[in-house]
Amino acid sequence: MRRILLIVSLAAAVSSCGVTRGPAVGRQLDKWTKGYLEIHSVNTGRGESFFYILPDGTTLLIDASGANPLDDELENHGNTLTPAKPSADLSPGRVVADYVRHFLPAEADGALDYAMISHYHGDHMGVVVEGLPKHQEGGFALAGISEVGSIIPIRCCIDRGDVMDPPSKSSLAPGMKRRYGNYLSFLEWSSRENGTVRVKATPGALDEVALRHSPNSDFHIRTIAAGGRVWNGSVDSPGSVSLLPSKDSLLAFGDGPDAVSENVMSIALHLRYGEFDWFTGGDCQYRGRSTHKYNDIEMPISRVMSPVEGMKADHHATNATNCTELLSVLQPDFVIAGTWKDIHPNPATVKRFQKANPSVNFITTNLTDAGREILLKEGVDPSTFLATQGHVVVRIAPGGRSYMIYILDDSDEKYRVKSIFGPYSSK
């Protein structure tokens, strides 16, 4: 059945199941407890980064933010960027590392079990520009994931594989070559110093992100898509299918109009914990599908997905993402959009979410004044959003029966609670 909403601002939130907890508004969020699943959207104002604490204390970081206004490949086209959080004095990688270190459970023993790069764009892995500090021993630039990994040891890095297999439009760009080369240098150092293992994501796999401390049959994460391939939907014989042209064709396209977007290569996951389901898909899109069907990765994903309680909005909820077909399947009760430009979120995209589920709770990590005006002009009232600024924490009760949503102050690194929503019942 559909969830019931209570807005809580007292000292403790107790669900009908007697398991949901939380501090008062204005106090620091309490730490993870065994049996709970936590999904943290870490806001740097420069991209996306999501930190997961799984029910047994296994940890997973998906993306490490890291866009840089000095990068000439951001193609901002005059768009207003959101302010860096908590300030421009701290790099996005440092902000993510500080956040993760603060919330790491004791079970993690000071390390990240998994770090996943959804795709090779700078706002997800770290932009490399001249003047960045370099690691003293490894020689790599400290940007995004490489900065996080230089501070917190990473046991396993998961990505889409080699940047040229298959190649995307971005693969040939100078900025991509710098980013990917820096990533490889970081992995070489991290493998030597911390024993980091690199894994290529495989659509259909159920064991790429596994609970390391206590197995739980109620929990799993399935890889749905990666590298332009999508799970075939078979539980008994999991495999993947691709609608991409051949590698030779992709190489011939170069960075021309027929090229495939790097966003299509994004890793997408379906997380299930008992009654709670979650979808995350990097920068998955459907842009350009009328002329190049292979630039639509969302439609194939929609055919193997099912309804979820929550999701990360694909590609910051910008235009030509989160297509009707996908949302009509997912029907999320809440959405977290990692926004960092005034064109995030796109009004038409928000309307698609609202059509798929009229009671959806829409959350943005940032919202500029210019972005607010864009929404209002197109008939979307951001005052109806659940929240528009801050870190977002979803705390799911044991068994996934219910969950709470916390918005944390991102103006400093004290992680104080701004607002509390819930409890919500899973469907």
Sequence and secondary structure as in RCSB ss.txt:
>XXXX:A:sequence
MRRILLIVSLAAAVSSCGVTRGPAVGRQLDKWTKGYLEIHSVNTGRGESFFYILPDGTTLLIDASGANPLDDELE
NHGNTLTPAKPSADLSPGRVVADYVRHFLPAEADGALDYAMISHYHGDHMGVVVEGLPKHQEGGFALAGISEVGS
IIPIRCCIDRGDVMDPPSKSSLAPGMKRRYGNYLSFLEWSSRENGTVRVKATPGALDEVALRHSPNSDFHIRTIA
AGGRVWNGSVDSPGSVSLLPSKDSLLAFGDGPDAVSENVMSIALHLRYGEFDWFTGGDCQYRGRSTHKYNDIEMP
ISRVMSPVEGMKADHHATNATNCTELLSVLQPDFVIAGTWKDIHPNPATVKRFQKANPSVNFITTNLTDAGREIL
LKEGVDPSTFLATQGHVVVRIAPGGRSYMIYILDDSDEKYRVKSIFGPYSSK
>XXXX:A:secstr
      B  SS    TTS      TTSB     TT EEEEE   SSS  EEEE TTS EEEE      TT TTS 
 TT  B   SS TTS HHHHHHHHHHHH  GGGTTSEEEEE SSS HHHH    TT  B TTT  B  THHHHHH
HS EEEEEESS TTSS  GGGGSHHHHHHHHHHHHHHHHHHHHH  EEEE  TT SSSS  SSS  TTEEEEEEE
ETTEEE S SSS  EEE S  HHHHHHHTTSTT   GGGG  EEEEEETTEEEEE TT   TTTTT GGG  HHH
HHTT    SEEE GGGG TT S HHHHHHH  SEEEE   BTT S HHHHHHHHHH TT EEEES   HHHHHHH
HHTT  GGGSSBSSSEEEEEE GGGSEEEEEEE  SSSS BEEEEEEEEE  
